[in-house]
Amino acid sequence: MTRRAVTESLRVSGDTWIEATPAERAMASLDMALPAMTLPADLWAGIDQALSGAQMISVAGIDIERFAQGAWRKLAPGVRMKRLWGKRTFLIECQPGSVVPAHRHRTFEHSLILSGDVTSAEGDYGPGDYHGMPAGSRHAAWSTRSGCQVLIQHDA
């Protein structure tokens, strides 16, 4: 299906389609125009060496949250949740075989699978997969076979 056909079907169905900005279109064009290249094998070692002697700087307003630090809250057996910043962005970590209970979304929820697997009524998801749920929607419980980490962000 062409982009024009997808956009038209979304318009007819009433769903919204977020168009790419001019900057996003330009960057995509550049990415497609550049030839694939192999990075030097010692690239990261060279970067690490160059940075090892650098003095750390402090920048006001930057918020860094380490995975092992900060408060985690139990969401369900084998499932824990940690707020990353603000009230709308958090990380969910699930142990193998755990289940996240069914729930309703008050706002649009963006989910990005960082690691592991997620199985829901909507399908199976793996690292890098995105799943969006509109405000007011409700979905059945979802589970993980091998465990997972999921980044969640709610719209305001």
NORNOR-V355661 format. One record per residue. N is the residue number from 1. RES is the residue in three letters. SS is DSSP state (alpha for helix, beta for strand, coil for the rest). Layout:
BEGIN
N	RES	SS
N	RES	SS
END
This chain:
BEGIN
1	MET	coil
2	THR	coil
3	ARG	alpha
4	ARG	alpha
5	ALA	alpha
6	VAL	alpha
7	THR	alpha
8	GLU	alpha
9	SER	alpha
10	LEU	alpha
11	ARG	alpha
12	VAL	alpha
13	SER	alpha
14	GLY	coil
15	ASP	coil
16	THR	coil
17	TRP	coil
18	ILE	coil
19	GLU	coil
20	ALA	coil
21	THR	coil
22	PRO	alpha
23	ALA	alpha
24	GLU	alpha
25	ARG	alpha
26	ALA	alpha
27	MET	alpha
28	ALA	alpha
29	SER	alpha
30	LEU	alpha
31	ASP	alpha
32	MET	alpha
33	ALA	alpha
34	LEU	coil
35	PRO	coil
36	ALA	coil
37	MET	coil
38	THR	coil
39	LEU	coil
40	PRO	coil
41	ALA	coil
42	ASP	coil
43	LEU	alpha
44	TRP	alpha
45	ALA	alpha
46	GLY	alpha
47	ILE	alpha
48	ASP	alpha
49	GLN	alpha
50	ALA	alpha
51	LEU	alpha
52	SER	alpha
53	GLY	coil
54	ALA	coil
55	GLN	coil
56	MET	coil
57	ILE	coil
58	SER	coil
59	VAL	coil
60	ALA	coil
61	GLY	coil
62	ILE	coil
63	ASP	coil
64	ILE	coil
65	GLU	coil
66	ARG	coil
67	PHE	coil
68	ALA	coil
69	GLN	coil
70	GLY	coil
71	ALA	coil
72	TRP	coil
73	ARG	beta
74	LYS	beta
75	LEU	beta
76	ALA	beta
77	PRO	coil
78	GLY	coil
79	VAL	beta
80	ARG	beta
81	MET	beta
82	LYS	beta
83	ARG	beta
84	LEU	beta
85	TRP	beta
86	GLY	coil
87	LYS	coil
88	ARG	coil
89	THR	beta
90	PHE	beta
91	LEU	beta
92	ILE	beta
93	GLU	beta
94	CYS	beta
95	GLN	coil
96	PRO	coil
97	GLY	coil
98	SER	coil
99	VAL	beta
100	VAL	beta
101	PRO	coil
102	ALA	coil
103	HIS	beta
104	ARG	beta
105	HIS	coil
106	ARG	coil
107	THR	coil
108	PHE	coil
109	GLU	beta
110	HIS	beta
111	SER	beta
112	LEU	beta
113	ILE	beta
114	LEU	beta
115	SER	beta
116	GLY	beta
117	ASP	beta
118	VAL	beta
119	THR	beta
120	SER	beta
121	ALA	coil
122	GLU	coil
123	GLY	beta
124	ASP	beta
125	TYR	beta
126	GLY	beta
127	PRO	coil
128	GLY	coil
129	ASP	coil
130	TYR	beta
131	HIS	beta
132	GLY	beta
133	MET	beta
134	PRO	coil
135	ALA	coil
136	GLY	coil
137	SER	coil
138	ARG	beta
139	HIS	beta
140	ALA	coil
141	ALA	coil
142	TRP	beta
143	SER	beta
144	THR	coil
145	ARG	coil
146	SER	coil
147	GLY	coil
148	CYS	beta
149	GLN	beta
150	VAL	beta
151	LEU	beta
152	ILE	beta
153	GLN	beta
154	HIS	beta
155	ASP	coil
156	ALA	coil
END
